[in-house]
Amino acid sequence: MAVPAAGGHPLAHAFVPIAILTLVWGCNWPVLKLGVAELAPLTFRSLTLPFAALGMLLVAKLSGDAIRVPRAWWGRVVVLAFFNIAGWNGFVLFGVQQLPAGRSAIIAYTMPVWATLIAMFVLHEPLNRRKIVGLALGMLGMVVLLGDDIRHIRSTPTGALLILAAAILWACGTVLLRKWKPPIAQNTLSGWMMLLGWLPLVVMAPFFEPHPPSYLLHLSWTAWFAILYNIFLAGTLAHWAWFTLARTLPVAVSSLSSLPVPVVGVFSGMLFLGERPGLAEFIALALVLASLFAVLWQPAEKKKSAPAAATDPEP
């Protein structure tokens, strides 16, 4: 990818990728909700991941990147695929089945907060005052949402805990990605992680979701739209946009470019699903956005230390 010319503001050259990332991944939260309303969660992801993975590998090939993974790195790529793809998708799809799309997006995007906490132990990154404030704000946002679930649903907040587990697994994968720094092109790595992460999901699907294959023939156009959206838009186009930002923008700027995604997730849920977030959701959204800004923003001289710089914030 071409690096922005000197003298121009980097965001001016990244407007299109940022717009794609924000709209496609933000709107994917209600799309996921529509998809798993008709398709079982593991079946839904089993149908979309392999094609999105092939799309990413095609993008890598067309970009001139090698699509071969060095033999010595296959074991670590498998581990990264488990955390970033299999674990993330397995939990998040069951969670979004039980929660409003907007609330799911808010909880999921606490990932950089947990990545910061995990990096303190795995990478020995120090916790400064700014990171402590970010962690406190993020946890307060979770308390607001989980407390609201318990108070209004009067049961254990299963859906919220599933999304939270997905965010923590994604954070573990993020930290391992930063620790290992695979010498593999990012589009290639993403494509292979999708394929490898797809395997346990497709193996488990028949056991958790026993349906005859023929029921796929009776899906509504809404379900097929959700499938195609997750293959071509959320799975391929938005990944291209994310890695374009990761390669052409400073670390802090590319990380902060994901901030609008949960905001779009909340309002797209209102627009397309008729969700009506309450005061708790908006308070939690404000707290999580403030938390992400505190954790991800870096002074100019420390931009290289952001823990979530090369992550993949896809729903």
SVG drawing of the C-alpha trace seen along z (x, -y; Angstrom):
<svg xmlns="http://www.w3.org/2000/svg" viewBox="-38 -20 49 54">
<polyline fill="none" stroke="black" stroke-width="0.4" points="0.0,0.0 1.2,-3.5 2.2,-5.5 0.7,-9.0 2.8,-11.7 4.7,-13.9 3.1,-17.1 -0.5,-15.8 -2.6,-14.8 -2.7,-11.0 -6.4,-10.9 -7.0,-12.8 -5.6,-9.8 -7.4,-7.3 -11.0,-8.7 -12.3,-5.9 -10.9,-3.0 -12.0,-4.5 -15.5,-5.1 -15.7,-1.5 -14.4,-0.1 -16.9,-2.2 -20.0,-1.5 -19.4,2.1 -18.3,3.4 -20.6,1.1 -23.6,2.2 -22.6,5.9 -23.8,6.1 -27.5,5.9 -26.7,8.0 -25.3,10.7 -28.4,10.5 -30.6,11.1 -28.4,14.0 -28.4,15.9 -32.1,15.3 -32.7,17.8 -29.4,19.7 -27.8,21.5 -24.6,19.5 -22.0,22.1 -23.7,22.9 -23.9,19.2 -20.1,18.7 -19.3,22.1 -20.9,20.8 -19.2,17.4 -15.6,17.9 -14.1,20.1 -15.2,17.8 -14.1,14.7 -10.8,16.4 -10.4,17.2 -11.3,13.6 -8.5,12.3 -6.0,14.7 -7.0,13.4 -6.5,9.8 -3.1,10.8 -2.2,12.5 -3.4,9.5 -1.4,7.2 1.8,9.0 2.1,10.7 3.2,14.3 0.4,16.6 2.7,19.3 3.2,19.6 6.7,20.7 6.6,24.2 8.1,23.2 5.2,20.8 2.2,23.1 1.8,24.0 1.7,20.4 -0.8,19.5 -3.0,22.3 -3.0,20.8 -3.7,17.3 -6.6,18.7 -8.0,20.3 -8.1,17.1 -8.8,14.5 -11.2,16.5 -12.6,19.7 -12.9,18.4 -14.1,14.9 -16.7,16.1 -17.9,19.0 -18.8,16.9 -19.8,13.6 -22.4,15.3 -24.1,17.1 -24.0,13.8 -25.5,11.6 -28.3,14.1 -29.3,13.2 -28.5,9.5 -29.4,6.4 -26.9,5.7 -25.9,2.3 -25.2,3.7 -23.2,6.5 -21.0,4.0 -20.3,2.0 -19.2,5.0 -17.1,6.5 -15.2,3.3 -13.8,3.4 -11.2,5.8 -8.3,3.2 -8.9,2.7 -8.4,6.4 -5.5,6.6 -3.8,3.8 -4.3,5.8 -3.1,9.1 -0.1,7.3 1.0,6.2 1.6,9.8 2.6,11.4 4.6,8.6 5.6,6.9 4.2,3.6 3.9,1.1 0.5,-0.3 0.8,-4.1 -1.8,-6.5 -3.6,-6.8 -3.9,-3.1 -5.2,-2.7 -7.9,-5.3 -8.8,-3.5 -9.1,-0.2 -11.3,-1.7 -13.6,-3.4 -13.9,-0.2 -14.7,1.9 -17.2,-0.7 -18.9,-0.4 -19.2,3.3 -20.6,2.9 -23.3,0.6 -24.4,3.1 -24.1,6.3 -25.9,4.6 -28.7,3.5 -29.0,7.0 -29.4,8.5 -31.8,5.8 -34.1,6.0 -33.8,9.6 -33.7,10.9 -31.4,13.8 -27.7,14.3 -26.6,12.1 -25.6,15.0 -25.5,13.1 -23.3,10.3 -20.9,12.8 -20.6,14.6 -19.7,11.4 -17.3,10.5 -15.6,13.9 -15.3,13.3 -13.6,10.0 -11.2,11.5 -10.2,14.3 -9.7,11.8 -7.5,9.8 -5.4,12.9 -5.0,13.4 -4.1,9.7 -1.3,9.9 0.1,13.1 0.1,11.6 2.1,8.7 4.4,11.0 5.2,13.3 5.1,10.8 4.7,13.4 6.9,12.6 3.8,13.0 1.9,10.4 -1.1,9.3 -3.7,10.1 -2.2,13.6 -2.1,14.1 -5.7,13.0 -6.8,15.4 -5.1,18.4 -6.3,17.6 -9.9,17.5 -9.5,20.9 -7.9,22.6 -10.3,21.0 -13.2,22.2 -12.3,25.8 -13.3,26.3 -16.5,24.4 -17.6,26.5 -16.7,29.7 -18.7,28.7 -21.7,27.3 -23.4,30.7 -23.2,31.6 -24.5,28.3 -26.8,27.5 -28.2,30.7 -30.1,29.6 -30.5,31.4 -28.6,29.6 -31.8,29.2 -33.0,26.5 -30.5,24.1 -32.7,24.3 -35.6,22.6 -33.7,19.6 -35.2,16.2 -33.6,13.5 -32.7,11.8 -30.6,14.7 -28.8,15.0 -28.2,11.2 -26.5,11.7 -24.4,14.6 -23.3,12.6 -22.6,9.5 -20.3,11.4 -18.4,12.9 -17.9,10.0 -18.2,6.9 -17.5,7.7 -15.2,10.6 -13.2,9.3 -13.7,5.6 -13.6,4.3 -10.5,6.4 -8.8,4.8 -9.7,1.4 -8.4,2.3 -5.0,3.5 -4.8,0.5 -5.1,-1.7 -2.6,0.5 0.0,0.1 -0.4,-3.5 -1.3,-5.3 0.6,-5.9 -0.1,-3.2 -2.2,-5.4 -4.3,-6.8 -5.0,-3.4 -6.0,-2.0 -8.3,-5.0 -9.9,-4.6 -12.0,-1.7 -13.6,-3.9 -16.7,-4.8 -17.6,-1.1 -19.5,-0.5 -21.3,-3.9 -22.5,-2.8 -23.4,0.6 -25.7,-1.1 -27.4,-3.4 -27.6,-0.8 -29.4,1.5 -31.9,-1.3 -32.3,-2.0 -32.6,1.6 -33.9,3.6 -35.9,1.0 -33.8,1.4 -34.3,-1.3 -31.2,-1.6 -31.8,-2.9 -29.8,-5.3 -27.5,-2.4 -26.5,-1.7 -25.6,-5.3 -23.7,-5.7 -21.8,-2.5 -21.1,-3.5 -19.6,-6.8 -17.5,-5.1 -16.2,-2.5 -15.3,-5.1 -13.5,-7.1 -11.8,-4.0 -10.6,-3.1 -9.3,-6.6 -7.4,-6.5 -5.9,-3.0 -5.2,-3.5 -4.1,-7.1 -0.3,-7.4 1.9,-10.5 3.9,-11.1 7.1,-9.6 5.3,-6.4 3.2,-5.5 5.0,-2.2 3.9,-0.8 0.2,-0.6 -0.9,2.9 -3.8,3.3 -2.2,1.7 -2.3,4.7 -5.5,6.3 -8.6,7.1 -11.7,5.5 -14.2,7.4 -17.7,8.4"/>
</svg>
